[in-house]
């Protein structure tokens, strides 16, 4: 099985595939309130069938080369992940994101996993622009974008609705030459 060590004892990045739906759903149950504060991902996996459907949609994106999803395991327990939400190979552009359950916060897992993902996209796939879209209220995710060396491109005011509340969304990005020179 494919796995990439994250440089933290017991931490590994692995593909998150549909056959892992039960494990993924159990993870969402543990972190649902925390994860769902800023992103709809937790609400999309509300039960085992919808968790399986979510992972299947990313398997289909992987097959079409338009997205991917990876889990972060700590001591063989799924605790979070990173994903390529959207990828446009012809435009050499991708949007990445992350999530983490509370027990795994503060260990550097997301930053390390996102670094591997961005590096793969730029060096391995030839992506020129990697974007990070984040609610303006999600300070931990904004901090990850900063640690990745991303630049804040701007704010999309009142851009989306999350749990019935309009939210501003910040757009952060890193370009291939910036990534290569960091």
N, C-alpha and C positions, 0 to 999 in steps of 0.2 A: 504494500500500500504506500502511496505517496504521502510524504510528510516532510515538513521543513522546520528544523529547530529554530526557535526564536531567540536563543542566547540567554534564556532565563531557565533555570532548572525546572524540568518537567513541562515546559511550554512548547507547543508545536502548532503549526499552521497546516491544515489539511483541507482537501476539497470537501464541501458540505453537499452531499448527494441525497437524492430522494430516499434511498434505503436507510438513511439516518433520521427519518422523520420522527420516530418516537423519541430519540435522544434530543433532537432539536426542539420538539414540543415540550419535553420535560425542562429543558433549559429556559425556554420562553416562560413557562409557568413560574420558575424560580425568579426570573428577572422582569416579569411583565410590567409591573408598575414603574420600575426604574427605567427600563428600556423605553417604555411607552410615553415617558414624559415629553419627549421631543420628536419621536419618529413613529410612523404608523406601522412599522414592521411588526411590533408586538401585537397590535390589533389584527393584523392580517393572518397571524397564526393562532387563531382563537381556539382551535381544537385540532385533533390529530389529522383529520382529512384536509383542513385548510393549511396546516403546517406542511403536509406532504405536497399539496398543490403548489405552495410557495417554492419549495425546493425543486419541484418538477419544472416550474416556470424558469428557474435559473439553469436547470439542466438543458432546457430547450434553448435558452440564450447562449449557453456554452456551445451547443451544437451549431447554432447560427453565427457564432463568433460575435455576439453582441452584448455579452455580459458573463459574469462568473460570480460564484459565492464560495467563500472559504470560512471554515470554522477555526476558532482558537481553542485548543485544548490545553488545560493545565492539569497535570497529573491524571491524564486520561479522562477528564471531565470537560465537556463542552461548556465554555464560559463566555463566549462571544464570537465575533467574526468581523471580517472585512469583505467588501464586495465591489465588483465592477457593476454598478447599477445600469449604466448605459455605455456602450462602446460603438464608435463609428470609425471603422478601420480606414475607410476612404478619406475621411476628414482628419484622421490621426488624432482623434479626441476621445477621451473617456471621462466618466464621472465615477468617483469612488466614494465609499462611505464605510461606516463601522457601527458596531454596537457592542455592549459589554454588560454582563450582569454585575450587581453590586459587589459580590464576593471577590471579583477579580480586578476591581478598580485600584489604581495607584501602583501597579506593578510594571507599567511600561509596555504591556502586551499589545495594545492597539497601535501605539507608535511604531513598535518593531514590526508588527504584521503589515501595517499600512506602508511602511518603508519598503518592505519586500515587494508588496504589490505594485507600488508606484515604480520601483526600480525595474520590475519585470515588464510593466507596460511600456516604459520609455526605452529601456535597453533591449528588451527581448522582443517586443511587438512593434517598435517604431512609432509609438504614440508621441505626438508633439506637445499636446496640452492635456493635463490631468486636472480635473475640476473636483471641488469639494463643496457641495451645497449643504448649508447648515442653518438651522433656526438661530436667529440672533440671540435667543435666550439660552442656547446650549453652549455655555462657556467651556465645558470640558472638550467638546468636539472642536471648537474654535482653537483651543490650545493645541490640539493635535495638528490641525492645519498649520499653525505657526511652527511647531516643532518639525514639520515636514518641509519647512522653508517655502511655504506657499505665500502668495500675495493676495490680499483682499482686493478683489476687483470691484466690488460694490455691494449694494443692498437692494434686493427686490422687495420693495415695500408692500406689505399686505399681500404677499405672493400666494400663500396657500392657507388652507384650513386644516387644523389638526385638532381633533376632538372638539369640533364646533367653534374653535377660536381662530381668528385670522392671525397669521404670523408673518413677520418679516423673515426673509431668507437671505443670508450672506452667501456670496459666490467667492470662493477662494480658488486659486489655481497655481500650478507650477508648470513652466515650459521646459521642454527637453534641455535646451542649453543651460538654463538655470540649475536644473537637477544635476547635469553633468559637471558643472563648475563648483558645486557646493562642497 
